[in-house]
Amino acid sequence: MLPGEKAPQVQISHIASLYQENKQQVETLTRSVKSQYLQGTSAKEIFVADSAVQRVYASLTKLEQLDMVNQQYLKDNNVTGLQNIHIILEPLFTS
C-alpha cells in the first residue's frame, strides 16, 4: 500500500482488532506486574542498584514503550508490526 492510499475496510477492521487485543494484553501485564511485585515497596528501593524493584520498573517502562509502538503501528496501518507484537505477547497469556 502506498502512502496516502486507504486500506480496505476489512483490513482496517483487522488492524483495529489487533491493536485493541495488543493494548489489552499490555494493560493486563502492567496491572499484574504492579500488583505482584510493587506491593509494599518504598520509593527508596527504586534507586538501589540492581534491586528487584528497579528491574520491575525497567520492565514496566518496556511495556509502556511497547504500547507506544503498538499505537504507532495502528496509526501507520502496519499490520505486520501489530502481528509481531501479538506474536510476542501471546505466549504470556497461554498456559
Secondary structure as a PSIPRED ss2 file (coil, helix, strand):
# PSIPRED VFORMAT (PSIPRED V4.0)

   1 M C   1.000  0.000  0.000
   2 L C   1.000  0.000  0.000
   3 P C   1.000  0.000  0.000
   4 G C   1.000  0.000  0.000
   5 E C   1.000  0.000  0.000
   6 K C   1.000  0.000  0.000
   7 A C   1.000  0.000  0.000
   8 P C   1.000  0.000  0.000
   9 Q H   0.000  1.000  0.000
  10 V H   0.000  1.000  0.000
  11 Q H   0.000  1.000  0.000
  12 I H   0.000  1.000  0.000
  13 S H   0.000  1.000  0.000
  14 H H   0.000  1.000  0.000
  15 I H   0.000  1.000  0.000
  16 A H   0.000  1.000  0.000
  17 S H   0.000  1.000  0.000
  18 L H   0.000  1.000  0.000
  19 Y H   0.000  1.000  0.000
  20 Q H   0.000  1.000  0.000
  21 E H   0.000  1.000  0.000
  22 N H   0.000  1.000  0.000
  23 K H   0.000  1.000  0.000
  24 Q H   0.000  1.000  0.000
  25 Q H   0.000  1.000  0.000
  26 V H   0.000  1.000  0.000
  27 E H   0.000  1.000  0.000
  28 T H   0.000  1.000  0.000
  29 L H   0.000  1.000  0.000
  30 T H   0.000  1.000  0.000
  31 R H   0.000  1.000  0.000
  32 S H   0.000  1.000  0.000
  33 V H   0.000  1.000  0.000
  34 K H   0.000  1.000  0.000
  35 S H   0.000  1.000  0.000
  36 Q H   0.000  1.000  0.000
  37 Y H   0.000  1.000  0.000
  38 L C   1.000  0.000  0.000
  39 Q C   1.000  0.000  0.000
  40 G C   1.000  0.000  0.000
  41 T C   1.000  0.000  0.000
  42 S C   1.000  0.000  0.000
  43 A H   0.000  1.000  0.000
  44 K H   0.000  1.000  0.000
  45 E H   0.000  1.000  0.000
  46 I H   0.000  1.000  0.000
  47 F C   1.000  0.000  0.000
  48 V C   1.000  0.000  0.000
  49 A C   1.000  0.000  0.000
  50 D C   1.000  0.000  0.000
  51 S C   1.000  0.000  0.000
  52 A H   0.000  1.000  0.000
  53 V H   0.000  1.000  0.000
  54 Q H   0.000  1.000  0.000
  55 R H   0.000  1.000  0.000
  56 V H   0.000  1.000  0.000
  57 Y H   0.000  1.000  0.000
  58 A H   0.000  1.000  0.000
  59 S H   0.000  1.000  0.000
  60 L H   0.000  1.000  0.000
  61 T H   0.000  1.000  0.000
  62 K H   0.000  1.000  0.000
  63 L H   0.000  1.000  0.000
  64 E H   0.000  1.000  0.000
  65 Q H   0.000  1.000  0.000
  66 L H   0.000  1.000  0.000
  67 D H   0.000  1.000  0.000
  68 M H   0.000  1.000  0.000
  69 V H   0.000  1.000  0.000
  70 N H   0.000  1.000  0.000
  71 Q H   0.000  1.000  0.000
  72 Q H   0.000  1.000  0.000
  73 Y H   0.000  1.000  0.000
  74 L H   0.000  1.000  0.000
  75 K H   0.000  1.000  0.000
  76 D C   1.000  0.000  0.000
  77 N C   1.000  0.000  0.000
  78 N C   1.000  0.000  0.000
  79 V H   0.000  1.000  0.000
  80 T H   0.000  1.000  0.000
  81 G H   0.000  1.000  0.000
  82 L H   0.000  1.000  0.000
  83 Q H   0.000  1.000  0.000
  84 N H   0.000  1.000  0.000
  85 I H   0.000  1.000  0.000
  86 H H   0.000  1.000  0.000
  87 I H   0.000  1.000  0.000
  88 I H   0.000  1.000  0.000
  89 L H   0.000  1.000  0.000
  90 E H   0.000  1.000  0.000
  91 P H   0.000  1.000  0.000
  92 L H   0.000  1.000  0.000
  93 F H   0.000  1.000  0.000
  94 T C   1.000  0.000  0.000
  95 S C   1.000  0.000  0.000
